[in-house]
Amino acid sequence: MTYLFLQKKIEKELNDSGVDSPHFSSKILITHFLDIPQYVLFMNSEISEKSEKLENLYGALLKVKNGYPIDYVLGYKYFFNLKISIDNNTLIPRPETEGLVDLVIKENKNYSKNFADVGTGSGAIALKLADTYPGSKVYATDIYKKTLDKAIENSKILKIKNIFFLLGENYKPLKNYISKINIIVSNPPYIKTSLINNLEPKVRNYEPIYALDGGENGTDIIKELVLNLPEKTKLYLEIADYNIPSIIKCCKAKMFSWRFEKDIFNKLRYAVINE
Ligand SMILES: C[S@@+](CC[C@H](N)C(=O)[O-])C[C@H]1O[C@@H](n2cnc3c(N)ncnc32)[C@H](O)[C@@H]1O
């Protein structure tokens, strides 16, 4: 069998199973599991890889056909230029979250102050901030140890040193550092509990629910983050548009300024609080 034949066969199987982007997915699965560069796929040469590699590829293909997210099968996702290792204890980093970090970077050029990322998951936000601002300290927290361990592993793989990991909920683990933190960035769980069942099956069935479910109105954690925000600290949040009334109410109660920004899909997705 040739590489080209294999690619067409896998693309068809993915397409027949209703997997998104079957052409791209077939190429990424083959190059990853056979450990070959992309150009080899276009050569009409016979496959020379050992059967073990092919077995791993077919095992992965079966999982993807059954709805398991391809990013978990591959075990990584790119967040900007950073290859972030992920597993099913961590949310798969999203383009909307790259948008959140883009906004922070665009609005805080040549910054040398300190950041926190509350609910760091794989560490994506915190790692990109630490990489972008080498003169800053970035404190990354998560409520779950297994999740935080993945973020720690990523900082080691990427050799990013100006990042510090703390376990605990909301601002609790930051209490000894909070006076040194100028900007808090967070992509907290913000989906209404009643909408969790409407999520795509590959999200609902395989991504950690504790990373998504924000309680009855989606704002259980957001409210904690706004109402307990220190007076001199700016907060950037990723949100859903239906979180907005509750966010405004909390900002009014604390006399904080607020502003909302759109994501690449033209949806109100970010809140900037206490500028
Ligand atoms: C939406 S995910 C975001 C993960 C990562 N920051 C990203 O953007 O890809 C939310 C993260 O918050 C963590 N989390 C949930 N509740 C929390 C809380 N009360 N305090 C701190 N972290 C929390 C979850 O474990 C999860 O990793």
The ligand as an ORCA input file, in Angstrom:
! r2SCAN-3c Opt
* xyz 0 1
  C     -12.376     26.829     30.636
  S     -11.046     25.959     31.392
  C      -9.696     26.977     30.866
  C      -8.397     26.243     30.733
  C      -7.272     27.080     30.086
  N      -7.049     28.300     30.837
  C      -7.646     27.425     28.658
  O      -8.042     28.579     28.426
  O      -7.528     26.570     27.765
  C     -11.272     26.396     33.077
  C     -10.225     25.864     34.055
  O     -10.563     26.380     35.354
  C     -10.371     25.379     36.337
  N     -11.284     25.735     37.442
  C     -12.585     25.424     37.581
  N     -13.076     26.014     38.682
  C     -12.066     26.719     39.248
  C     -11.957     27.545     40.398
  N     -13.009     27.788     41.195
  N     -10.751     28.104     40.684
  C      -9.679     27.866     39.884
  N      -9.723     27.093     38.783
  C     -10.908     26.535     38.458
  C     -10.694     24.072     35.638
  O     -10.048     22.993     36.259
  C     -10.173     24.353     34.220
  O      -8.853     23.919     34.076
*
